């Protein structure tokens, strides 16, 4: 009996000593990555963080639950200069670097992947192709309004029967006088039901792929919402249907042909994903850590358990390395024309990393991990889609495999 009493007293003392121990001040940025940011980058991150935490976060629970997207969010982001920040001031852009764009994605996706998706589509998949491949008239007409969020855009590449293989698209563009006639359907298109402008890719009679700007006020096409999603519910997703849709030739993006056009847009967006997923993962990790410190079982915080600490350390390690990779990628994009396979590497790795951390974090919370009040299950469900869209993990594996072996393994 005396030995049992002594053992129990030692356990109580260990618990009391643990509660008095303070964590290191730099536990959440142990390599000092934030010190690598310029003053401008820190200011952009602060702006995005304050908006996301004060304006987006209070809306996210209802938006996810009711499957709604508030269009005013894009205007709010536009007023702060958080849409397409790398675009020159000539077109009302903030003229910032890629790291700033990444930090914006990181802060928004801490709140929700759906909100970040809407921003990314507007920035990388709509404004970017008009800026890179559009005429001067197209740039002047659309970019300033899109950057302000007064116009909403979407990007039509994926089709019902062709997702990972866009070269087999069935949407056609047939020459007709001074214009074109488009026929076909696109699916799983972010922003489609609320879009004023659609960038649509179609195959011509000579099997060339061309991009077209469809304007809801000028062109006949249908956009239908896809209901019943269990992921990215705060994002408005739909289909685009074109049935003998006539467009003038001045609606065609004149400076690109082939898959180079849509792939350059996807690479821009994939870079944003490499940052955004770090934000989602970090939110889950921090939530799990706080819960583990507060939750007591057997008279001790569950954070005192070795297995819980191991999971938290795995989260810390993977978030830190993923953020370092995203930062390095952004720096290289600003310096040179980088190998697109590098973007695939970070998109693939950071999506898988974020999914793993969301699952570990949900497990640490036990039953509470599936409660909307802790938000982890929402991030986990969203990340399942983020891992899939704009190139699945397997597709990026093949891109990287081809890069290092020179052998095409897609078929």
Secondary structure, DSSP 8 states (H G I E B T S, - for coil): -HHHHHHHHHHHHHHHHHHH----TTGGGTT-GGGGS-HHHHHHHHHHHHHIIIIIHHHHHHHHHHT---THHHHHHHHTT-SSTTS-GGGT-----HHHHHHHHHHHHHH-HHHHHHHHIIIIIIIHHHHHHS-HHHIIIIIHHHHTTSS-EEEE--BTTBSS-GGG---EEEEETTEEEEEEEEEEEETGGG-SEEEEEEEETTS-EEEEEEETTTS--EEEE----SSSTTS-EEEEEEEEEEEEGGGB-TT--STHHHHHHHHHHHHHHHHHHHHHHHHHHHHHHHHHHH-EETTEEGGGSHHHHHHHHHHHHHHHHHHHHHHHHHHHHHHS---HHHHHHHHHHHHHHHHHHHHHHHHHTGGGGG-TTT-HHHHHHHHHHHTTTTS-HHHHHHHHHHHHH------
